[in-house]
Amino acid sequence: MNALYDFIRDHLQALAASHVLPQPFEYEFVINALMCSVLIGPLLGVLGSMVMIKRMAFFSQSVGNAAMTGVAIGVLIGESYTSPYFSMFGFCLLFALTLKYTQHRTTLANDTLIGVFLSISLAVGASLLLFVSAKINTHVMEGVLFGSILAVDHTDMNVLLGVTVICTLIGLPLYNGMLLSSLNPSLAHARGVKVRSVEYLFVVLVTLVTVACLKIIGAVLVEALLLIPAAAARNISHSLPGLVTWAVLIATFSCVVGILAPMQFHIPVPTGGAIVIVAALVFAFTTIIRGTAPQFRGASV
Amino acid sequence: MRGPAIVFDNVCLRLGGTQVLDQVNLRIEAGALHCLVGPNGGGKTSLVRALLGQMPHSGTIRFEGEFTTPLGYVPQLPDFDRNVPMTVNDLMALLGQRRPAFLGASRAARAANDQALERTGMAGMGKKPFGSLSGGQRQRVLLAQAISPMPWLLILDEPTAGIDEAGVRLVEALVTELNTRGVTILWINHDLEQVKRIAQSVTVINQRVLFHGPAEQIDSRLEVIR
């Protein structure tokens, strides 16, 4: 894959050198981040619309916080502190599956249970990160929390590509079953959907995507980018294809603009923050459209 | 195209600390139009969910015979989230095809879905948001999805609750027609007049089976329902 990345990078840098593309394209790390955005946008758009429909917004926040613990564990066991993927994926999957398992075995409301796990993951993650902070520099912690395009390398791009392939191969064939199982489990059962299995699979997919996006968006804000594009798309959609298409476009647009704008205008903000601010502006814009354009006023019933 | 008979053998189900079903023994004949009646909380919906494989239970539920087509299920209307941005066509695509519904309905599914919508009096409503339809219209859409493709067993959970007289007649006529074509109907129903009008057999259930027999005998057994 490295040859492909180099090929794309060389071409874009040549275009930037001849002033066809803006100046930030001259930098390798910007192109790396933009290549990631092209994968992250569709992933978060499709998955985020499902997260919104399933009312699992804070689930991904919990997983993002759990990733902090994963990073800390990675540092403690001697993994590379810039890419502790083994610990992050391992711990986050364990965390997410435990949450789902508990959800099926308690009478607590969903938001209550997720709130409990969210608090636990934040407390443990923050404590452990502070404990290991002496071993790593503060930029690494900042990158984990808020994202950093400077840190994106070929390993991160390969991980993201791998997660994209897994999500496409598993998520697309099971998409209808996953959605139906949350709309009406009885109907899903009647249609032969293994409701419990697809729910666990969905949790796994959200976890994989959350962890793979951490380098760009950061643990604190990854949930926002799952949710805001889908919510913005909801404002201007009456149909499922409309919802998903708009969510993909808005997520991709937010990532690309959130990466390029601070570079172009020399604004010293972390990537995750910039991406989420762009997404929030789009959300505000679609809210205004929805409030003023007659055809969208009834978009929510 | 008759499917198998459905046999519930000593089915027990507990939810939390409550006994919902207690030693339910019941046989629904192939091709029957069978109604389940009983008080709220009597276990009718739980029995159906156990049949769908959604609720763990003791005892056995078995099919005596073979079937090649799927079963159709019409859930209670309040169980369906109206806030999901989804047109009628999206919902039909979600239920009737393997291709992800956000990519739109496949050509094959679209033809079958249009036909099913037409049969339930919903022709031309495919592009309407599902959540913006009236209760009766949504119920007809849910009925349409259940008969596309044609099932061997159609399970209806109070499909005529809250819909107008014309809608009730349409559902009754459609269900009766499906039944004459060999589809077994299992209908959870609170309307005893309707039960007498359309059903061939009926089971009164309140945790246990209180009555099981021909629908015309229901009048003489009203005391078990009350």
Interface residues (C-beta under 8 A of the other chain):
Chain A: V46 S49 I53 T107 L172 P173 Y175 N176 L179 L180 L183 N184 P185 S186 L187 H189 A190 R191 G192 V195 R234 S237 H238 S239 L240 P241 G242 L243 V244 T245 G298 A299 S300 V301
Chain B: G16 V48 R49 L52 G53 Q54 P70 L71 G72 Y73 P75 D79 F80 D81 R82 N83 V84 P85 M86 T87 N89 D90 A93 L94 L95 Q97 R98 P100 A101 F102 L103 G104 K127 P129 G131 S132 I155 D157
